[in-house]
Amino acid sequence: MLYKMYYTALPGADQEQVHMIEIDVADREGITLVAVSGRIDSMNANQFGEALIGEIDSGKMHIVLDLASVDYM
């Protein structure tokens, strides 16, 4: 499953101020890998949390969180 979330830092921001977070969820041999790229900040932290909670609520017990491609947290 792939989640993509776009937001603008300020109302009326131009295209250069548009940020994205991408969350890729994959199951591999009984382990759920959650790979995140982009920025995690106050604008999207709730969506990021909801994606993780969704995996936990669906019964996933072994979750690996890969933050290597996160630019900012």
SERO-4910 file (N, C-alpha, C, O; in steps of 0.05 Angstrom, whole numbers):
BEGIN
 pado doro    nc1    nc2    nc3   cac1   cac2   cac3    cc1    cc2    cc3    oc1    oc2    oc3
  Met    A     17    -23      0      0      0      0     18     25      0     39     25     14
  Leu    A     11     44    -15     27     68    -17      9     92    -10    -12     97    -23
  Tyr    A     18    108      9      4    132     17     21    155      7     45    156     11
  Lys    A      8    175     -6     22    200    -14      5    223     -3    -19    224     -8
  Met    A     19    241     11      5    263     23     19    289     15     43    292     19
  Tyr    A      4    307      3     15    333     -5      3    354     12    -20    353     21
  Tyr    A     19    375     18      9    398     32     26    422     26     48    419     17
  Thr    A     15    445     30     30    470     26     36    481     54     20    480     72
  Ala    A     60    492     57     69    502     82     52    527     90     46    530    114
  Leu    A     45    544     71     30    568     77      8    571     57     11    563     34
  Pro    A    -15    582     65    -36    587     46    -26    605     23    -12    625     29
  Gly    A    -32    599     -1    -23    614    -24      6    609    -32     17    624    -48
  Ala    A     19    588    -21     47    582    -27     49    574    -56     31    562    -68
  Asp    A     72    580    -68     77    572    -95     86    543    -96     90    530    -75
  Gln    A     90    532   -120     96    504   -124    122    496   -109    124    473   -100
  Glu    A    141    513   -106    166    506    -93    162    502    -63    179    490    -50
  Gln    A    140    512    -52    135    509    -24    116    485    -18    108    481      5
  Val    A    110    469    -38     93    445    -34    111    422    -25    131    416    -38
  His    A    103    409     -3    119    387      8    103    362      5     78    362      3
  Met    A    117    339      6    103    314      4    116    294     24    140    295     29
  Ile    A     99    277     34    108    254     49     97    229     34     75    229     25
  Glu    A    114    209     32    106    184     19    111    162     39    133    159     50
  Ile    A     91    145     43     92    123     61     86     98     45     64     94     35
  Asp    A    106     80     43    103     55     28    102     32     48    121     28     64
  Val    A     80     17     48     76     -5     67     77    -31     51     61    -35     32
  Ala    A     95    -49     59     97    -75     45    100    -97     66    114    -94     86
  Asp    A     88   -120     60     91   -143     77    112   -162     65    110   -169     41
  Arg    A    131   -170     81    153   -187     72    158   -208     94    168   -202    115
  Glu    A    150   -233     87    156   -256    105    146   -251    133    161   -256    152
  Gly    A    122   -242    137    111   -238    163    119   -212    177    111   -207    200
  Ile    A    134   -195    163    143   -170    174    131   -148    157    132   -149    132
  Thr    A    120   -127    169    110   -104    155    131    -83    154    140    -73    175
  Leu    A    140    -75    130    160    -54    127    145    -28    120    131    -27    100
  Val    A    149     -8    136    138     18    131    161     37    124    176     45    142
  Ala    A    164     43     99    186     61     89    174     89     84    154     92     70
  Val    A    187    108     97    177    136     95    198    153     81    222    150     86
  Ser    A    188    171     64    206    191     52    193    218     52    169    220     52
  Gly    A    210    239     52    199    266     53    203    279     80    223    273     94
  Arg    A    185    296     87    186    311    113    163    302    131    140    299    122
  Ile    A    169    297    156    149    291    176    149    315    195    169    320    209
  Asp    A    127    330    195    126    354    212     98    358    222     81    340    218
  Ser    A     93    381    234     66    385    246     44    386    225     21    383    233
  Met    A     50    390    200     29    391    179     20    363    172     -3    360    162
  Asn    A     36    342    176     28    315    167     32    294    188     28    270    182
  Ala    A     40    301    212     46    281    233     21    264    239     24    240    244
  Asn    A     -3    276    239    -27    261    244    -32    240    223    -39    217    229
  Gln    A    -28    247    197    -32    227    176    -12    205    178    -19    181    173
  Phe    A     12    211    185     33    191    188     25    172    211     27    148    208
  Gly    A     16    184    233      7    167    256    -16    150    249    -18    127    257
  Glu    A    -35    160    234    -59    145    226    -51    122    208    -63    100    210
  Ala    A    -32    125    191    -22    103    174    -10     81    191    -15     57    186
  Leu    A      6     88    211     17     68    229     -4     55    246     -4     30    249
  Ile    A    -22     70    257    -43     59    273    -61     40    256    -70     19    266
  Gly    A    -65     47    231    -81     29    213    -68      2    210    -81    -19    210
  Glu    A    -41      1    208    -27    -24    206    -29    -40    232    -33    -64    232
  Ile    A    -25    -26    255    -27    -40    281    -55    -50    285    -59    -73    294
  Asp    A    -75    -34    279   -103    -42    283   -111    -65    266   -130    -80    272
  Ser    A    -97    -69    243   -104    -91    225    -91   -117    234    -93   -138    221
  Gly    A    -77   -116    257    -65   -140    269    -36   -144    263    -25   -165    271
  Lys    A    -23   -125    251      6   -128    245     21   -126    272     17   -107    287
  Met    A     38   -145    277     52   -145    303     82   -141    300     96   -132    319
  His    A     93   -146    276    122   -142    271    125   -120    250    122   -126    226
  Ile    A    131    -96    259    132    -73    241    161    -61    242    171    -56    264
  Val    A    172    -58    219    198    -44    217    193    -17    204    181    -16    182
  Leu    A    202      4    216    199     31    207    225     41    195    245     44    209
  Asp    A    226     46    168    250     55    154    247     85    150    231     94    134
  Leu    A    263    100    164    263    129    162    288    140    148    293    164    149
  Ala    A    302    123    134    327    131    121    323    154    100    341    170     96
  Ser    A    300    155     88    294    175     67    278    199     78    268    215     62
  Val    A    276    202    104    262    225    116    282    248    117    303    246    129
  Asp    A    274    270    105    291    294    104    290    310    130    309    323    137
  Tyr    A    267    309    143    262    326    167    242    312    184    222    302    175
  Met    A    246    313    211    226    303    229    226    321    253    211    317    272
***
